Amino acid sequence: MLTEKILKLSENVSKKSAEQFERIEKISEQNSLKVLEAFRELKISDAHFKTSTGYAYGDIGREKLDELFAKIFRAESALVRTQFVSGTHALATVLFGILRPGDEIISLTGEPYDTMQTVIGYKKNSPGSLKEFGISYKEIPMRDGKIDFPEIKNFITSKTKLALIQRSRGYSMREPLKISDIEKICSAVKKINSRCITFVDNCYGEFVENLEPIEVGADILAGSLIKNIGGGLAPTGGYIVGKKNLVELASYRLTAPGMGGELGASLGTPRLLYQGLFFAPHVTAQALKSAIFAAGIFSELGFKISPLPEEIRGDIIQAIELKTAENLEKFCRAIQKFSPVDSFAAPEAWDMPGYDDKVIMAAGTFVQGASIELSADGPMREPFAVYLQGGLTFEHAKIAILHAAQEIIS
């Protein structure tokens, strides 16, 4: 039972959020139209939902889905596959597909996300990493949580093969990148080295704005189907979109040279991937409204948050510094308790593969690890920030967020 104090707080925050909610709904409407027009133009039909097995040569549903993603992202080509086990897998496929021994990669957004550190061989040489294959890595530290534009000219050279741009914040309090930021970054890189490939980690960013990174100068990007773009229905998978030659190189890494994207069984997933994509703009809007509401609640309670409720967002994640390990645990356990799946479970911090610190994660989701569904997680390290994302419906997220707040202040 929610207390009178929490109910009054909810009412006040809801009123303050009205203008932001209206803005988010307009973006959702624009993106929904873009998706619908692509479905209509490409004449999507029931025939594209049929399953395939084995090598799956000539799978028209798989081929049409690639075409659909390319159309929506305004890209030359796309590779959309359930064979990608995660967003990190899709990102790694791009890097290993494009880069060769002796090449140089530079991160323009500071320290990469935890799981990408093992892909790169960051700090330590993890087995099978880019470092082990003779690919060098540098990074430009963020300055006060933002891109250090003056430093780009000191890092990018004629030898730089690829510039890595992480759109979302990862486990940090730095600002996520907006489309306008990505446009400036890509322009700055190309002025120095027109051949340098601009690669965007697009996880958590799809449909947050009415443009995507390819439209503002990115050469290639990748992401996960169990985040925004899957609309809560995709059961697994990832995607890569961008210039045709680059996507083709990535496809050879996913399967094998000479095979590329010509095969890969869809099994029973096609309709879910198409339908999830159709729902994605609306579901992303629900997640954004949930994040804004959480920001308002915890800001009023005196916690440091990022972004602020009124700020324009670059991703769906809401970061909240909860100050203590106990508060982080209470928050995650409340989110889990008010989830539709595994509500009886009590999250514990544990050693997750690819992470240096123990991580606590609440994810009572229909699809395991689907962060477009309401979930919350964070590493057990100062400032004990929780990263809240998702919400298939705003109504569900609101209930869970209010109970999390009450648990912490009680």
N, C-alpha and C positions, 0 to 999 in steps of 0.2 A: 504494500500500500504506500503510495507516494504521499509525502507530507504536504501540508498546506504551503510551506515555504518553497518547496520544489515546484509545486503546481503554479504558484504565482510567478516564480522565476521563468518557468516555461512560457507562460502567457506573455510576459514582458519581452522575452527574447523573440518569440514568434512575431510579435508586432514590429520589432526593430528589423527583423529579417525580411519583411514583406517586399521591399524594393529589390533586394538581391535575388529573392526567389523569382520575382517577375523577370529579371534580366536572364536568369538561368533558363527559365521556361521558353523565352524567345530564342535563345541559342539552340535549345532542344528542338524547337519547331523548325528552325532553319536546317539543322542537320538531318532531321527526319525527312524533310523534303528532298534533300540531296540524296539520301539513301533510297527513298522511294523512286526518284527519277532514274537512278541507276538500275534498280530492279526492273522498271518498266522498259527502259531503253535496251537492256540486254535480254528481255523476254524470258525472265525466269519462269519456269513451269515445274509441274510435278515430276517431270522426267528427270530433273536435275537432283531430285532427292533420293534417287535409287542407290542402293548399296553396291559396293564392288569388293572383290576379294583378290587374293593372290597378287600378281604384279599390277593388276588394274590398268593395263594399257587401254587407252581410249575412254577413260572415265569422264564422261561429259559433265557430270556434276562437279568433279574436282576442278576441271579446266574452267568451267564457267564461274566457279567461286573465286579462282585466281583473277579472272577477268573483272569480276565484280569489285573485289578489293582494289585492284588497280584503278578502276573507274572512280570509286569513292575517294581514294587518296590522291587522285590526279597524278598517278604514277605511270611509267611505261610498262611495268611488269609487277607481278606479285607471286608469292609462294606461300600458300596457306595450307598447313598440314597438321593433322592430329599426331603425326610422328614427332613433332616437337614436344618435349616433355615439360617445358617451362619457358618463360620469357628469357631466362638466362641462356637456355639452350639455343633459342633462336638468335640471340645476340652473338653467342660464341660461334654459331654457324656462319654468320656474316664475317666475323673477324678471321676465322681460320680459312674461309673460302676466298677471301680477298688478299690477305697478307701473305708475304713470302719471306723466307730467311733474309735478314739484313734490312727489312723494312722498319720504319719508325711509326709508332702510334703515339699521339698526344691527347690526353684528356684535358678538355677546356673547362671542365666543371669540377676540378679538384679531385679529391680521393674518390674512387669509384665505389659503387655499392658492394657490400660484403661478398656476395657470391661472384661478382665480376672480378674481384681481387684474385681469386684462385684461377680464374680463366686467364688473366693477364700474367700471373706470377708475381703479383705485387708484394713487395717486402720480402717474401720468401718464395723460392722456386717450387711451386706445387707441381707434382707429376703431370705431364701432358700440357703444361701451360704454354702460352705464347713465348714467354721468356725461354723456355726449354727448346723452342724451335728457332731461336736466334732472332726474335723480333724485339726491338728495343722499345721502351716505354718511358714517357715523361708526363708530367701533369702540371697544370697551372693552378695553384691554390686559389680558392675563392677569396675575395676580399670583402669582409663584412657581409658574408652570405651571398655575394653577387659576383657575376663574371668580371674578371679583371681584364677589361678590353685592351688597355695599353700594353699588357704583357704578351698578348697574342703575337705581336710582331717580333718579340724576342724569343719565341718558342717555335713558331711555324717557319720552316725553311724549305728550300727546294727539294730537300730529301724526305720531308714528311709525307708519308703515304696516306695516312688517315687521321682525321680529327674526330675524337669521340665526344659526343654531347649527350649528357644524361639529363633528360627533361625533368624527372621527378627528384625529390629531395633524398631518397634513400633513408637510412637511419641517421639523419642529421637535421639541424634546424635551419639549414640554408634555404633560400627561396627557390621554389620550383621555377622552371623557365616558362615564360609565356611565349606565344607564337612570335610576338614582336621581338623578343630577346633572341630567339632562334634565327630569325631573319637577319638581325644585326651580326650575329656570330658567323653565319654562313658567308655573308658579304665580306666580313673582315678577313676570313680565311682565304677566300677566293682572290681577294686583292693581292695577297702575299704569294699564294701558290694556287693557280687556277686548276692544277691537276690534283690537288689534295682532296681526298674523298671526305665529305662531311656526312657522318653517320650518327643518327639520333636514336638513342634508347627511348622509345616512345611509351614505355609502360606507364600506366595510370593517366596518360594524357589524351587519349583518343576522345573526340567529341566534347572536350571541355570547352573548346572555342569553336568557331565556325570555319576555321582553316586548319590544315594539317601541315607538318613540317616540309613535306615535298613541295607544297605550294609556295613556300617562301625561300627555297634554295637548297634544302637538304638533298643529298644524292641518294641516300638509302636510309631506311629505318626499320626497326623490328619491335615486336611486342608479343604479349601473351593473349591467348583467346579466353583465358579465364579471368581476365580483368575487363576493362570497359567494353572492348570491341565484341566480346562474346555475349553481351546482354544477359548474363546469368544462365544461359542455356547451353553454351558450348561446354562439353564435358572435359575437354583437354585441348592442348594444341597451342600453336603460335603462328606468327605471320612475318613475312619480310616483304616490303614493297620498295620500289625505287627504280633506278635506271636498269634497263634490260640486261646489259652486260654484267652488272654487279649482282643482280638477283640470280642470274644464271651461274655465276661463280659460286654463290652461296648454295645453290641447289646441288652442285657437284659435291659439296662437303656434306650435305644432308644425306645423299644417297651414295653415288659414286661417279667419278668422271665418265662422261659418255651417257650416263643415265639421267642425272639431274631430276627435273620435275616431271619427267614423262611417265613415272610410275609412282605407286603408293596407294594402297587400298583405303577406301573411305569407311569400310565396314558399315556400322549402323549410324553414323554421325551426320550425314549431309543435311538433313532437314534441320537438325538442331543448330548447325553452324549458320545456315541461311536465316533461320528464324531469330536466332540470337543477334545476328548482325542487324536485322530489321528493328529489333527492340532496343538496340544499344544506345541510340541518342536519348531515349526516354529514361532508360535505366541509369545512364550516366548522370542525367539531371537529378534523379532521385538521390544518388550518391553525393552529388554536390550540395544539394539542399541539406542533407544529413550532416555534412561537414560544416556548413555554415552555422547550423543550429548548435552543433557541439562547440564550435568556437565561441558562440554567444554565451552559452551556459557556463563554460569554464573560465571565460574572461570575466564574467560577472562574479565568479567565485574567487577571483584573484590569482589564477594560474597564468603563467606565460604561455602564449599560444602562437602558432604560425600556420597559415596566414591569419590575419585579423578578420573578423566577420565581414567587414566592408571591403576587403581587398579583392582585386581581380585575381582569379586563380589560374594556375598552370597545370594542376593535376587534381585528383580527387582526395588527396590525403590531407588529414588534419593532424598536426602535431601538437601535443599538449605536454608541457613539462610538469610532471606530477611530483617532483621534488624528492620522493622517497621510494624505496623498493616496495614498501608496504602499500603505498597508494597505487603503484603500477600493478601490483598483484590484485588489489581490490577492483580496479577498473576492469582489467581483463576478465576476472571471474564474474563480474556483473554482466558484461557483454555476453559471455558464454551462457550464463544463467537465463538470459532473456533472448536466446536464440531458438529457432525452430528445430534444430538438430543437435543432439548431444547436450541438451540444456542441463542435464544432471551431472555433467563432467566439471571438474575443477582444474583449470589450467595450472601447470607447474612450469617453472623455467627449466630448460634443458639444453643440451649441447646439440644444436642443429648443424647439419653438414654445411660447410661453407662460411660459418660464422665464428668469429673469435670469442665472443662473449656468449654466455647463456642467453637464450631468448624465451620470453613468455609470449604465448600466442592464444588468443581467443578466436575461434573460427567454427561456429556452429552452422556450417554451410552445407548445402545440398551437394555441391561439388567440392571435393577436398582441396583446400588451399585457394579457393576462388575468392580473390580479394575485391571483386565487384559486389559480392555479397558482404553483409556487414561483418567486419572482422577488426581486430585490434591486436597489435603486437608491439614489442619493443625489447631492446637488449637490456640486460640487467647491469647497467652502468650509468653513472651520472650523465645528464641531469634526470635520469629515470623518465625519459619521454616516452609517451605512448603514441603510436601512429595508427590513427583510426581511418578506415577507408570502407567504402561500399555502402550498401543498403539497397536491396532490390526494390524496397518501398520506403518512402520517407516515414510513414506511420510506424513501421517496425523499428527503424533506427531511432526515432524520437523516444519511444518507450524504453529502449535499452540504454540510451544516453542518459536519460533522466534517472534511471535506477543506478547507473554507474556514479552519477554525481551525488546522489543521496547516500550511497554506500561510503563514499570518501569523506563527506562532511559530517556523517553521523558519529 
